[in-house]
């Protein structure tokens, strides 16, 4: 993964493409934070973004797991 922008294509519009873009955004935030310090307000906003991203992914995984255990 690099710091170049993502390609624009149909695969980028799919749910998995969105998840990959979100993961890449979080990765860039974390790695760039190591290179340069951030103001406290921006740091707090970035932490909220990361927590929101993790909750969304965790909820989707739980929903998928629950749907596979539903009896037919």
PQR file of N, CA, C, O and H, with PARSE charges and radii, in Angstrom:
ATOM      1  N   UNK A   1       0.840  -1.172   0.000 -0.4000 1.5000
ATOM      2  CA  UNK A   1       0.000   0.000   0.000 -0.0000 2.0000
ATOM      3  C   UNK A   1       0.884   1.234   0.000  0.5500 1.7000
ATOM      4  O   UNK A   1       1.918   1.290   0.666 -0.5500 1.4000
ATOM      5  N   UNK A   2       0.447   2.210  -0.761 -0.4000 1.5000
ATOM      6  CA  UNK A   2       1.251   3.417  -0.885 -0.0000 2.0000
ATOM      7  C   UNK A   2       0.422   4.648  -0.553  0.5500 1.7000
ATOM      8  O   UNK A   2      -0.758   4.548  -0.217 -0.5500 1.4000
ATOM      9  H   UNK A   2      -0.393   2.164  -1.302  0.4000 1.0000
ATOM     10  N   UNK A   3       1.047   5.794  -0.652 -0.4000 1.5000
ATOM     11  CA  UNK A   3       0.361   7.050  -0.351 -0.0000 2.0000
ATOM     12  C   UNK A   3      -0.351   7.635  -1.563  0.5500 1.7000
ATOM     13  O   UNK A   3      -0.853   8.757  -1.498 -0.5500 1.4000
ATOM     14  H   UNK A   3       2.006   5.875  -0.926  0.4000 1.0000
ATOM     15  N   UNK A   4      -0.403   6.891  -2.671 -0.4000 1.5000
ATOM     16  CA  UNK A   4      -1.069   7.413  -3.861 -0.0000 2.0000
ATOM     17  C   UNK A   4      -2.577   7.199  -3.756  0.5500 1.7000
ATOM     18  O   UNK A   4      -3.019   6.284  -3.062 -0.5500 1.4000
ATOM     19  H   UNK A   4       0.005   5.980  -2.723  0.4000 1.0000
ATOM     20  N   UNK A   5      -3.379   8.033  -4.438 -0.4000 1.5000
ATOM     21  CA  UNK A   5      -4.840   7.916  -4.342 -0.0000 2.0000
ATOM     22  C   UNK A   5      -5.350   6.613  -4.949  0.5500 1.7000
ATOM     23  O   UNK A   5      -4.703   6.009  -5.804 -0.5500 1.4000
ATOM     24  H   UNK A   5      -3.019   8.776  -5.002  0.4000 1.0000
ATOM     25  N   UNK A   6      -6.518   6.200  -4.486 -0.4000 1.5000
ATOM     26  CA  UNK A   6      -7.125   4.963  -4.965 -0.0000 2.0000
ATOM     27  C   UNK A   6      -7.631   5.143  -6.389  0.5500 1.7000
ATOM     28  O   UNK A   6      -7.972   6.248  -6.810 -0.5500 1.4000
ATOM     29  H   UNK A   6      -7.043   6.691  -3.791  0.4000 1.0000
ATOM     30  N   UNK A   7      -7.673   4.024  -7.127 -0.4000 1.5000
ATOM     31  CA  UNK A   7      -8.198   4.047  -8.488 -0.0000 2.0000
ATOM     32  C   UNK A   7      -9.704   4.256  -8.456  0.5500 1.7000
ATOM     33  O   UNK A   7     -10.384   3.806  -7.534 -0.5500 1.4000
ATOM     34  H   UNK A   7      -7.396   3.126  -6.785  0.4000 1.0000
ATOM     35  N   UNK A   8     -10.213   4.935  -9.459 -0.4000 1.5000
ATOM     36  CA  UNK A   8     -11.659   5.105  -9.590 -0.0000 2.0000
ATOM     37  C   UNK A   8     -12.154   4.012 -10.525  0.5500 1.7000
ATOM     38  O   UNK A   8     -11.777   3.971 -11.696 -0.5500 1.4000
ATOM     39  H   UNK A   8      -9.660   5.301 -10.208  0.4000 1.0000
ATOM     40  N   UNK A   9     -12.987   3.138 -10.013 -0.4000 1.5000
ATOM     41  CA  UNK A   9     -13.518   2.051 -10.816 -0.0000 2.0000
ATOM     42  C   UNK A   9     -14.695   1.420 -10.118  0.5500 1.7000
ATOM     43  O   UNK A   9     -15.031   1.783  -8.991 -0.5500 1.4000
ATOM     44  H   UNK A   9     -13.294   3.172  -9.062  0.4000 1.0000
ATOM     45  N   UNK A  10     -15.318   0.476 -10.788 -0.4000 1.5000
ATOM     46  CA  UNK A  10     -16.509  -0.149 -10.217 -0.0000 2.0000
ATOM     47  C   UNK A  10     -16.186  -0.940  -8.955  0.5500 1.7000
ATOM     48  O   UNK A  10     -17.015  -1.015  -8.049 -0.5500 1.4000
ATOM     49  H   UNK A  10     -15.044   0.181 -11.703  0.4000 1.0000
ATOM     50  N   UNK A  11     -14.986  -1.535  -8.880 -0.4000 1.5000
ATOM     51  CA  UNK A  11     -14.640  -2.296  -7.678 -0.0000 2.0000
ATOM     52  C   UNK A  11     -14.504  -1.396  -6.463  0.5500 1.7000
ATOM     53  O   UNK A  11     -14.659  -1.860  -5.334 -0.5500 1.4000
ATOM     54  H   UNK A  11     -14.312  -1.474  -9.616  0.4000 1.0000
ATOM     55  N   UNK A  12     -14.215  -0.107  -6.675 -0.4000 1.5000
ATOM     56  CA  UNK A  12     -14.095   0.828  -5.564 -0.0000 2.0000
ATOM     57  C   UNK A  12     -15.453   1.208  -4.997  0.5500 1.7000
ATOM     58  O   UNK A  12     -15.531   1.718  -3.879 -0.5500 1.4000
ATOM     59  H   UNK A  12     -14.089   0.270  -7.593  0.4000 1.0000
ATOM     60  N   UNK A  13     -16.522   0.972  -5.742 -0.4000 1.5000
ATOM     61  CA  UNK A  13     -17.859   1.320  -5.272 -0.0000 2.0000
ATOM     62  C   UNK A  13     -18.509   0.172  -4.510  0.5500 1.7000
ATOM     63  O   UNK A  13     -19.538   0.373  -3.866 -0.5500 1.4000
ATOM     64  H   UNK A  13     -16.459   0.558  -6.651  0.4000 1.0000
ATOM     65  N   UNK A  14     -17.941  -1.007  -4.568 -0.4000 1.5000
ATOM     66  CA  UNK A  14     -18.510  -2.155  -3.868 -0.0000 2.0000
ATOM     67  C   UNK A  14     -18.283  -2.013  -2.367  0.5500 1.7000
ATOM     68  O   UNK A  14     -17.405  -1.264  -1.940 -0.5500 1.4000
ATOM     69  H   UNK A  14     -17.105  -1.169  -5.092  0.4000 1.0000
ATOM     70  N   UNK A  15     -19.081  -2.739  -1.553 -0.4000 1.5000
ATOM     71  CA  UNK A  15     -18.879  -2.668  -0.091 -0.0000 2.0000
ATOM     72  C   UNK A  15     -17.465  -3.064   0.327  0.5500 1.7000
ATOM     73  O   UNK A  15     -16.896  -2.463   1.239 -0.5500 1.4000
ATOM     74  H   UNK A  15     -19.795  -3.348  -1.900  0.4000 1.0000
ATOM     75  N   UNK A  16     -16.895  -4.077  -0.339 -0.4000 1.5000
ATOM     76  CA  UNK A  16     -15.534  -4.476   0.035 -0.0000 2.0000
ATOM     77  C   UNK A  16     -14.533  -3.392  -0.357  0.5500 1.7000
ATOM     78  O   UNK A  16     -13.544  -3.179   0.345 -0.5500 1.4000
ATOM     79  H   UNK A  16     -17.357  -4.565  -1.079  0.4000 1.0000
ATOM     80  N   UNK A  17     -14.782  -2.703  -1.477 -0.4000 1.5000
ATOM     81  CA  UNK A  17     -13.917  -1.595  -1.879 -0.0000 2.0000
ATOM     82  C   UNK A  17     -13.978  -0.457  -0.881  0.5500 1.7000
ATOM     83  O   UNK A  17     -12.964   0.177  -0.587 -0.5500 1.4000
ATOM     84  H   UNK A  17     -15.585  -2.875  -2.048  0.4000 1.0000
ATOM     85  N   UNK A  18     -15.185  -0.195  -0.352 -0.4000 1.5000
ATOM     86  CA  UNK A  18     -15.356   0.863   0.649 -0.0000 2.0000
ATOM     87  C   UNK A  18     -14.605   0.493   1.926  0.5500 1.7000
ATOM     88  O   UNK A  18     -13.940   1.334   2.531 -0.5500 1.4000
ATOM     89  H   UNK A  18     -16.008  -0.710  -0.591  0.4000 1.0000
ATOM     90  N   UNK A  19     -14.717  -0.762   2.327 -0.4000 1.5000
ATOM     91  CA  UNK A  19     -14.017  -1.207   3.538 -0.0000 2.0000
ATOM     92  C   UNK A  19     -12.507  -1.089   3.362  0.5500 1.7000
ATOM     93  O   UNK A  19     -11.795  -0.693   4.284 -0.5500 1.4000
ATOM     94  H   UNK A  19     -15.257  -1.446   1.836  0.4000 1.0000
ATOM     95  N   UNK A  20     -12.029  -1.436   2.172 -0.4000 1.5000
ATOM     96  CA  UNK A  20     -10.592  -1.322   1.915 -0.0000 2.0000
ATOM     97  C   UNK A  20     -10.144   0.136   1.955  0.5500 1.7000
ATOM     98  O   UNK A  20      -9.077   0.439   2.488 -0.5500 1.4000
ATOM     99  H   UNK A  20     -12.608  -1.758   1.423  0.4000 1.0000
ATOM    100  N   UNK A  21     -10.952   1.048   1.393 -0.4000 1.5000
ATOM    101  CA  UNK A  21     -10.611   2.468   1.427 -0.0000 2.0000
ATOM    102  C   UNK A  21     -10.611   2.994   2.852  0.5500 1.7000
ATOM    103  O   UNK A  21      -9.745   3.788   3.219 -0.5500 1.4000
ATOM    104  H   UNK A  21     -11.819   0.802   0.960  0.4000 1.0000
ATOM    105  N   UNK A  22     -11.575   2.559   3.663 -0.4000 1.5000
ATOM    106  CA  UNK A  22     -11.622   3.002   5.059 -0.0000 2.0000
ATOM    107  C   UNK A  22     -10.397   2.499   5.813  0.5500 1.7000
ATOM    108  O   UNK A  22      -9.786   3.239   6.584 -0.5500 1.4000
ATOM    109  H   UNK A  22     -12.279   1.914   3.365  0.4000 1.0000
ATOM    110  N   UNK A  23     -10.041   1.239   5.585 -0.4000 1.5000
ATOM    111  CA  UNK A  23      -8.868   0.675   6.255 -0.0000 2.0000
ATOM    112  C   UNK A  23      -7.604   1.421   5.835  0.5500 1.7000
ATOM    113  O   UNK A  23      -6.734   1.694   6.662 -0.5500 1.4000
ATOM    114  H   UNK A  23     -10.537   0.637   4.958  0.4000 1.0000
ATOM    115  N   UNK A  24      -7.510   1.747   4.556 -0.4000 1.5000
ATOM    116  CA  UNK A  24      -6.343   2.481   4.065 -0.0000 2.0000
ATOM    117  C   UNK A  24      -6.289   3.880   4.674  0.5500 1.7000
ATOM    118  O   UNK A  24      -5.210   4.364   5.017 -0.5500 1.4000
ATOM    119  H   UNK A  24      -8.218   1.525   3.885  0.4000 1.0000
ATOM    120  N   UNK A  25      -7.444   4.532   4.811 -0.4000 1.5000
ATOM    121  CA  UNK A  25      -7.480   5.870   5.411 -0.0000 2.0000
ATOM    122  C   UNK A  25      -7.000   5.826   6.857  0.5500 1.7000
ATOM    123  O   UNK A  25      -6.231   6.686   7.285 -0.5500 1.4000
ATOM    124  H   UNK A  25      -8.320   4.139   4.532  0.4000 1.0000
ATOM    125  N   UNK A  26      -7.449   4.834   7.605 -0.4000 1.5000
ATOM    126  CA  UNK A  26      -7.019   4.706   9.003 -0.0000 2.0000
ATOM    127  C   UNK A  26      -5.523   4.424   9.067  0.5500 1.7000
ATOM    128  O   UNK A  26      -4.818   4.980   9.908 -0.5500 1.4000
ATOM    129  H   UNK A  26      -8.074   4.135   7.258  0.4000 1.0000
ATOM    130  N   UNK A  27      -5.040   3.559   8.175 -0.4000 1.5000
ATOM    131  CA  UNK A  27      -3.610   3.242   8.159 -0.0000 2.0000
ATOM    132  C   UNK A  27      -2.790   4.502   7.889  0.5500 1.7000
ATOM    133  O   UNK A  27      -1.771   4.732   8.540 -0.5500 1.4000
ATOM    134  H   UNK A  27      -5.613   3.107   7.491  0.4000 1.0000
ATOM    135  N   UNK A  28      -3.232   5.316   6.931 -0.4000 1.5000
ATOM    136  CA  UNK A  28      -2.505   6.546   6.619 -0.0000 2.0000
ATOM    137  C   UNK A  28      -2.534   7.524   7.785  0.5500 1.7000
ATOM    138  O   UNK A  28      -1.535   8.189   8.061 -0.5500 1.4000
ATOM    139  H   UNK A  28      -4.060   5.129   6.403  0.4000 1.0000
ATOM    140  N   UNK A  29      -3.667   7.618   8.470 -0.4000 1.5000
ATOM    141  CA  UNK A  29      -3.770   8.512   9.629 -0.0000 2.0000
ATOM    142  C   UNK A  29      -2.781   8.091  10.704  0.5500 1.7000
ATOM    143  O   UNK A  29      -2.064   8.922  11.261 -0.5500 1.4000
ATOM    144  H   UNK A  29      -4.478   7.078   8.245  0.4000 1.0000
ATOM    145  N   UNK A  30      -2.745   6.796  10.992 -0.4000 1.5000
ATOM    146  CA  UNK A  30      -1.875   6.300  12.065 -0.0000 2.0000
ATOM    147  C   UNK A  30      -0.406   6.464  11.694  0.5500 1.7000
ATOM    148  O   UNK A  30       0.390   6.912  12.520 -0.5500 1.4000
ATOM    149  H   UNK A  30      -3.327   6.120  10.539  0.4000 1.0000
ATOM    150  N   UNK A  31      -0.032   6.108  10.465 -0.4000 1.5000
ATOM    151  CA  UNK A  31       1.381   6.200  10.095 -0.0000 2.0000
ATOM    152  C   UNK A  31       1.837   7.644   9.958  0.5500 1.7000
ATOM    153  O   UNK A  31       2.974   7.962  10.308 -0.5500 1.4000
ATOM    154  H   UNK A  31      -0.679   5.744   9.795  0.4000 1.0000
ATOM    155  N   UNK A  32       0.973   8.531   9.456 -0.4000 1.5000
ATOM    156  CA  UNK A  32       1.390   9.932   9.339 -0.0000 2.0000
ATOM    157  C   UNK A  32       1.467  10.586  10.713  0.5500 1.7000
ATOM    158  O   UNK A  32       2.255  11.511  10.913 -0.5500 1.4000
ATOM    159  H   UNK A  32       0.049   8.273   9.172  0.4000 1.0000
ATOM    160  N   UNK A  33       0.667  10.120  11.654 -0.4000 1.5000
ATOM    161  CA  UNK A  33       0.708  10.656  13.017 -0.0000 2.0000
ATOM    162  C   UNK A  33       2.069  10.383  13.643  0.5500 1.7000
ATOM    163  O   UNK A  33       2.563  11.179  14.442 -0.5500 1.4000
ATOM    164  H   UNK A  33       0.027   9.369  11.491  0.4000 1.0000
ATOM    165  N   UNK A  34       2.674   9.248  13.276 -0.4000 1.5000
ATOM    166  CA  UNK A  34       3.987   8.925  13.830 -0.0000 2.0000
ATOM    167  C   UNK A  34       5.054   9.883  13.306  0.5500 1.7000
ATOM    168  O   UNK A  34       6.053  10.129  13.983 -0.5500 1.4000
ATOM    169  H   UNK A  34       2.273   8.602  12.628  0.4000 1.0000
ATOM    170  N   UNK A  35       4.849  10.425  12.103 -0.4000 1.5000
ATOM    171  CA  UNK A  35       5.840  11.319  11.499 -0.0000 2.0000
ATOM    172  C   UNK A  35       5.735  12.753  11.994  0.5500 1.7000
ATOM    173  O   UNK A  35       6.742  13.455  12.089 -0.5500 1.4000
ATOM    174  H   UNK A  35       4.038  10.225  11.553  0.4000 1.0000
ATOM    175  N   UNK A  36       4.520  13.192  12.312 -0.4000 1.5000
ATOM    176  CA  UNK A  36       4.337  14.589  12.722 -0.0000 2.0000
ATOM    177  C   UNK A  36       3.276  14.673  13.811  0.5500 1.7000
ATOM    178  O   UNK A  36       2.206  14.080  13.672 -0.5500 1.4000
ATOM    179  H   UNK A  36       3.702  12.622  12.235  0.4000 1.0000
ATOM    180  N   UNK A  37       3.551  15.394  14.887 -0.4000 1.5000
ATOM    181  CA  UNK A  37       2.553  15.525  15.957 -0.0000 2.0000
ATOM    182  C   UNK A  37       1.339  16.329  15.483  0.5500 1.7000
ATOM    183  O   UNK A  37       1.447  17.154  14.577 -0.5500 1.4000
ATOM    184  H   UNK A  37       4.420  15.875  15.000  0.4000 1.0000
ATOM    185  N   UNK A  38       0.207  16.084  16.093 -0.4000 1.5000
ATOM    186  CA  UNK A  38      -1.044  16.754  15.737 -0.0000 2.0000
ATOM    187  C   UNK A  38      -1.522  17.626  16.898  0.5500 1.7000
ATOM    188  O   UNK A  38      -1.193  17.354  18.053 -0.5500 1.4000
ATOM    189  H   UNK A  38       0.119  15.413  16.829  0.4000 1.0000
ATOM    190  N   UNK A  39      -2.293  18.669  16.600 -0.4000 1.5000
ATOM    191  CA  UNK A  39      -2.927  19.442  17.670 -0.0000 2.0000
ATOM    192  C   UNK A  39      -3.907  18.546  18.435  0.5500 1.7000
ATOM    193  O   UNK A  39      -4.464  17.617  17.849 -0.5500 1.4000
ATOM    194  H   UNK A  39      -2.560  18.890  15.663  0.4000 1.0000
ATOM    195  N   UNK A  40      -4.130  18.801  19.721 -0.4000 1.5000
ATOM    196  CA  UNK A  40      -4.999  17.934  20.529 -0.0000 2.0000
ATOM    197  C   UNK A  40      -6.408  17.757  19.966  0.5500 1.7000
ATOM    198  O   UNK A  40      -6.951  16.653  20.019 -0.5500 1.4000
ATOM    199  H   UNK A  40      -3.679  19.555  20.197  0.4000 1.0000
ATOM    200  N   UNK A  41      -7.013  18.818  19.428 -0.4000 1.5000
ATOM    201  CA  UNK A  41      -8.377  18.690  18.890 -0.0000 2.0000
ATOM    202  C   UNK A  41      -8.408  17.771  17.678  0.5500 1.7000
ATOM    203  O   UNK A  41      -9.323  16.960  17.537 -0.5500 1.4000
ATOM    204  H   UNK A  41      -6.572  19.715  19.385  0.4000 1.0000
ATOM    205  N   UNK A  42      -7.416  17.892  16.803 -0.4000 1.5000
ATOM    206  CA  UNK A  42      -7.352  17.024  15.630 -0.0000 2.0000
ATOM    207  C   UNK A  42      -7.071  15.589  16.056  0.5500 1.7000
ATOM    208  O   UNK A  42      -7.640  14.651  15.499 -0.5500 1.4000
ATOM    209  H   UNK A  42      -6.673  18.551  16.917  0.4000 1.0000
ATOM    210  N   UNK A  43      -6.207  15.418  17.030 -0.4000 1.5000
ATOM    211  CA  UNK A  43      -5.902  14.075  17.548 -0.0000 2.0000
ATOM    212  C   UNK A  43      -7.171  13.409  18.079  0.5500 1.7000
ATOM    213  O   UNK A  43      -7.406  12.229  17.820 -0.5500 1.4000
ATOM    214  H   UNK A  43      -5.744  16.181  17.483  0.4000 1.0000
ATOM    215  N   UNK A  44      -7.984  14.155  18.814 -0.4000 1.5000
ATOM    216  CA  UNK A  44      -9.237  13.619  19.355 -0.0000 2.0000
ATOM    217  C   UNK A  44     -10.194  13.243  18.221  0.5500 1.7000
ATOM    218  O   UNK A  44     -10.847  12.202  18.284 -0.5500 1.4000
ATOM    219  H   UNK A  44      -7.793  15.114  19.024  0.4000 1.0000
ATOM    220  N   UNK A  45     -10.280  14.078  17.194 -0.4000 1.5000
ATOM    221  CA  UNK A  45     -11.154  13.792  16.050 -0.0000 2.0000
ATOM    222  C   UNK A  45     -10.702  12.535  15.312  0.5500 1.7000
ATOM    223  O   UNK A  45     -11.536  11.731  14.895 -0.5500 1.4000
ATOM    224  H   UNK A  45      -9.750  14.924  17.143  0.4000 1.0000
ATOM    225  N   UNK A  46      -9.406  12.358  15.146 -0.4000 1.5000
ATOM    226  CA  UNK A  46      -8.895  11.169  14.469 -0.0000 2.0000
ATOM    227  C   UNK A  46      -9.173   9.910  15.286  0.5500 1.7000
ATOM    228  O   UNK A  46      -9.488   8.863  14.721 -0.5500 1.4000
ATOM    229  H   UNK A  46      -8.729  13.011  15.485  0.4000 1.0000
ATOM    230  N   UNK A  47      -9.059  10.004  16.606 -0.4000 1.5000
ATOM    231  CA  UNK A  47      -9.373   8.851  17.457 -0.0000 2.0000
ATOM    232  C   UNK A  47     -10.844   8.479  17.337  0.5500 1.7000
ATOM    233  O   UNK A  47     -11.183   7.297  17.289 -0.5500 1.4000
ATOM    234  H   UNK A  47      -8.803  10.855  17.064  0.4000 1.0000
ATOM    235  N   UNK A  48     -11.735   9.497  17.288 -0.4000 1.5000
ATOM    236  CA  UNK A  48     -13.162   9.212  17.101 -0.0000 2.0000
ATOM    237  C   UNK A  48     -13.400   8.506  15.770  0.5500 1.7000
ATOM    238  O   UNK A  48     -14.204   7.577  15.691 -0.5500 1.4000
ATOM    239  H   UNK A  48     -11.459  10.458  17.327  0.4000 1.0000
ATOM    240  N   UNK A  49     -12.697   8.952  14.718 -0.4000 1.5000
ATOM    241  CA  UNK A  49     -12.823   8.323  13.406 -0.0000 2.0000
ATOM    242  C   UNK A  49     -12.416   6.856  13.466  0.5500 1.7000
ATOM    243  O   UNK A  49     -13.114   5.994  12.931 -0.5500 1.4000
ATOM    244  H   UNK A  49     -12.044   9.707  14.782  0.4000 1.0000
ATOM    245  N   UNK A  50     -11.299   6.572  14.110 -0.4000 1.5000
ATOM    246  CA  UNK A  50     -10.819   5.193  14.198 -0.0000 2.0000
ATOM    247  C   UNK A  50     -11.793   4.338  15.000  0.5500 1.7000
ATOM    248  O   UNK A  50     -12.079   3.208  14.604 -0.5500 1.4000
ATOM    249  H   UNK A  50     -10.732   7.272  14.544  0.4000 1.0000
ATOM    250  N   UNK A  51     -12.312   4.850  16.119 -0.4000 1.5000
ATOM    251  CA  UNK A  51     -13.280   4.082  16.912 -0.0000 2.0000
ATOM    252  C   UNK A  51     -14.553   3.824  16.115  0.5500 1.7000
ATOM    253  O   UNK A  51     -15.105   2.725  16.163 -0.5500 1.4000
ATOM    254  H   UNK A  51     -12.080   5.768  16.441  0.4000 1.0000
ATOM    255  N   UNK A  52     -15.023   4.837  15.379 -0.4000 1.5000
ATOM    256  CA  UNK A  52     -16.237   4.669  14.576 -0.0000 2.0000
ATOM    257  C   UNK A  52     -16.014   3.600  13.508  0.5500 1.7000
ATOM    258  O   UNK A  52     -16.883   2.758  13.283 -0.5500 1.4000
ATOM    259  H   UNK A  52     -14.574   5.730  15.340  0.4000 1.0000
ATOM    260  N   UNK A  53     -14.864   3.628  12.856 -0.4000 1.5000
ATOM    261  CA  UNK A  53     -14.518   2.639  11.844 -0.0000 2.0000
ATOM    262  C   UNK A  53     -14.501   1.236  12.452  0.5500 1.7000
ATOM    263  O   UNK A  53     -15.042   0.299  11.864 -0.5500 1.4000
ATOM    264  H   UNK A  53     -14.158   4.311  13.039  0.4000 1.0000
ATOM    265  N   UNK A  54     -13.888   1.088  13.617 -0.4000 1.5000
ATOM    266  CA  UNK A  54     -13.812  -0.229  14.256 -0.0000 2.0000
ATOM    267  C   UNK A  54     -15.183  -0.735  14.675  0.5500 1.7000
ATOM    268  O   UNK A  54     -15.465  -1.925  14.542 -0.5500 1.4000
ATOM    269  H   UNK A  54     -13.449   1.849  14.095  0.4000 1.0000
ATOM    270  N   UNK A  55     -16.041   0.148  15.179 -0.4000 1.5000
ATOM    271  CA  UNK A  55     -17.390  -0.277  15.568 -0.0000 2.0000
ATOM    272  C   UNK A  55     -18.191  -0.720  14.359  0.5500 1.7000
ATOM    273  O   UNK A  55     -18.904  -1.721  14.439 -0.5500 1.4000
ATOM    274  H   UNK A  55     -15.812   1.115  15.287  0.4000 1.0000
ATOM    275  N   UNK A  56     -18.097   0.000  13.221 -0.4000 1.5000
ATOM    276  CA  UNK A  56     -18.816  -0.374  12.010 -0.0000 2.0000
ATOM    277  C   UNK A  56     -18.382  -1.745  11.532  0.5500 1.7000
ATOM    278  O   UNK A  56     -19.220  -2.589  11.214 -0.5500 1.4000
ATOM    279  H   UNK A  56     -17.518   0.813  13.156  0.4000 1.0000
ATOM    280  N   UNK A  57     -17.084  -1.972  11.479 -0.4000 1.5000
ATOM    281  CA  UNK A  57     -16.574  -3.262  11.011 -0.0000 2.0000
ATOM    282  C   UNK A  57     -16.974  -4.376  11.963  0.5500 1.7000
ATOM    283  O   UNK A  57     -17.347  -5.462  11.519 -0.5500 1.4000
ATOM    284  H   UNK A  57     -16.404  -1.286  11.737  0.4000 1.0000
ATOM    285  N   UNK A  58     -16.903  -4.126  13.261 -0.4000 1.5000
ATOM    286  CA  UNK A  58     -17.281  -5.134  14.247 -0.0000 2.0000
ATOM    287  C   UNK A  58     -18.755  -5.467  14.178  0.5500 1.7000
ATOM    288  O   UNK A  58     -19.130  -6.633  14.301 -0.5500 1.4000
ATOM    289  H   UNK A  58     -16.600  -3.243  13.621  0.4000 1.0000
ATOM    290  N   UNK A  59     -19.595  -4.472  13.984 -0.4000 1.5000
ATOM    291  CA  UNK A  59     -21.036  -4.699  13.896 -0.0000 2.0000
ATOM    292  C   UNK A  59     -21.374  -5.488  12.639  0.5500 1.7000
ATOM    293  O   UNK A  59     -22.211  -6.389  12.692 -0.5500 1.4000
ATOM    294  H   UNK A  59     -19.291  -3.525  13.884  0.4000 1.0000
ATOM    295  N   UNK A  60     -20.745  -5.173  11.509 -0.4000 1.5000
ATOM    296  CA  UNK A  60     -21.003  -5.901  10.265 -0.0000 2.0000
ATOM    297  C   UNK A  60     -20.580  -7.357  10.407  0.5500 1.7000
ATOM    298  O   UNK A  60     -21.280  -8.254   9.938 -0.5500 1.4000
ATOM    299  H   UNK A  60     -20.065  -4.440  11.466  0.4000 1.0000
ATOM    300  N   UNK A  61     -19.446  -7.597  11.045 -0.4000 1.5000
ATOM    301  CA  UNK A  61     -18.981  -8.969  11.238 -0.0000 2.0000
ATOM    302  C   UNK A  61     -19.944  -9.733  12.139  0.5500 1.7000
ATOM    303  O   UNK A  61     -20.229 -10.903  11.884 -0.5500 1.4000
ATOM    304  H   UNK A  61     -18.878  -6.868  11.426  0.4000 1.0000
ATOM    305  N   UNK A  62     -20.447  -9.091  13.187 -0.4000 1.5000
ATOM    306  CA  UNK A  62     -21.398  -9.743  14.089 -0.0000 2.0000
ATOM    307  C   UNK A  62     -22.701 -10.041  13.361  0.5500 1.7000
ATOM    308  O   UNK A  62     -23.283 -11.109  13.552 -0.5500 1.4000
ATOM    309  H   UNK A  62     -20.215  -8.141  13.395  0.4000 1.0000
ATOM    310  N   UNK A  63     -23.166  -9.115  12.529 -0.4000 1.5000
ATOM    311  CA  UNK A  63     -24.391  -9.337  11.765 -0.0000 2.0000
ATOM    312  C   UNK A  63     -24.230 -10.499  10.792  0.5500 1.7000
ATOM    313  O   UNK A  63     -25.140 -11.314  10.640 -0.5500 1.4000
ATOM    314  H   UNK A  63     -22.693  -8.248  12.373  0.4000 1.0000
ATOM    315  N   UNK A  64     -23.083 -10.577  10.135 -0.4000 1.5000
ATOM    316  CA  UNK A  64     -22.844 -11.671   9.199 -0.0000 2.0000
ATOM    317  C   UNK A  64     -22.784 -13.001   9.938  0.5500 1.7000
ATOM    318  O   UNK A  64     -23.336 -13.995   9.467 -0.5500 1.4000
ATOM    319  H   UNK A  64     -22.344  -9.915  10.258  0.4000 1.0000
ATOM    320  N   UNK A  65     -22.122 -13.029  11.085 -0.4000 1.5000
ATOM    321  CA  UNK A  65     -22.016 -14.258  11.859 -0.0000 2.0000
ATOM    322  C   UNK A  65     -23.392 -14.696  12.344  0.5500 1.7000
ATOM    323  O   UNK A  65     -23.716 -15.883  12.308 -0.5500 1.4000
ATOM    324  H   UNK A  65     -21.673 -12.221  11.468  0.4000 1.0000
ATOM    325  N   UNK A  66     -24.194 -13.751  12.794 -0.4000 1.5000
ATOM    326  CA  UNK A  66     -25.531 -14.062  13.278 -0.0000 2.0000
ATOM    327  C   UNK A  66     -26.397 -14.607  12.150  0.5500 1.7000
ATOM    328  O   UNK A  66     -27.172 -15.538  12.367 -0.5500 1.4000
ATOM    329  H   UNK A  66     -23.931 -12.787  12.824  0.4000 1.0000
ATOM    330  N   UNK A  67     -26.278 -14.044  10.951 -0.4000 1.5000
ATOM    331  CA  UNK A  67     -27.099 -14.499   9.830 -0.0000 2.0000
ATOM    332  C   UNK A  67     -26.709 -15.905   9.386  0.5500 1.7000
ATOM    333  O   UNK A  67     -27.546 -16.615   8.828 -0.5500 1.4000
ATOM    334  H   UNK A  67     -25.648 -13.288  10.775  0.4000 1.0000
ATOM    335  N   UNK A  68     -25.468 -16.331   9.616 -0.4000 1.5000
ATOM    336  CA  UNK A  68     -25.068 -17.684   9.233 -0.0000 2.0000
ATOM    337  C   UNK A  68     -25.567 -18.716  10.234  0.5500 1.7000
ATOM    338  O   UNK A  68     -25.639 -19.901   9.907 -0.5500 1.4000
ATOM    339  H   UNK A  68     -24.788 -15.755  10.069  0.4000 1.0000
ATOM    340  N   UNK A  69     -25.915 -18.290  11.458 -0.4000 1.5000
ATOM    341  CA  UNK A  69     -26.377 -19.216  12.482 -0.0000 2.0000
ATOM    342  C   UNK A  69     -27.895 -19.316  12.559  0.5500 1.7000
ATOM    343  O   UNK A  69     -28.422 -20.038  13.404 -0.5500 1.4000
ATOM    344  H   UNK A  69     -25.856 -17.327  11.724  0.4000 1.0000
ATOM    345  N   UNK A  70     -28.596 -18.610  11.699 -0.4000 1.5000
ATOM    346  CA  UNK A  70     -30.058 -18.653  11.712 -0.0000 2.0000
ATOM    347  C   UNK A  70     -30.501 -19.978  11.115  0.5500 1.7000
ATOM    348  O   UNK A  70     -30.053 -20.360  10.034 -0.5500 1.4000
ATOM    349  H   UNK A  70     -28.168 -18.024  11.012  0.4000 1.0000
ATOM    350  N   UNK A  71     -31.392 -20.686  11.828 -0.4000 1.5000
ATOM    351  CA  UNK A  71     -31.863 -21.976  11.314 -0.0000 2.0000
ATOM    352  C   UNK A  71     -32.867 -21.747  10.196  0.5500 1.7000
ATOM    353  O   UNK A  71     -33.609 -20.765  10.196 -0.5500 1.4000
ATOM    354  H   UNK A  71     -31.756 -20.375  12.706  0.4000 1.0000
ATOM    355  N   UNK A  72     -32.876 -22.664   9.252 -0.4000 1.5000
ATOM    356  CA  UNK A  72     -33.766 -22.514   8.089 -0.0000 2.0000
ATOM    357  C   UNK A  72     -34.920 -23.456   8.168  0.5500 1.7000
ATOM    358  O   UNK A  72     -35.768 -23.468   7.276 -0.5500 1.4000
ATOM    359  H   UNK A  72     -32.273 -23.462   9.252  0.4000 1.0000
TER
END
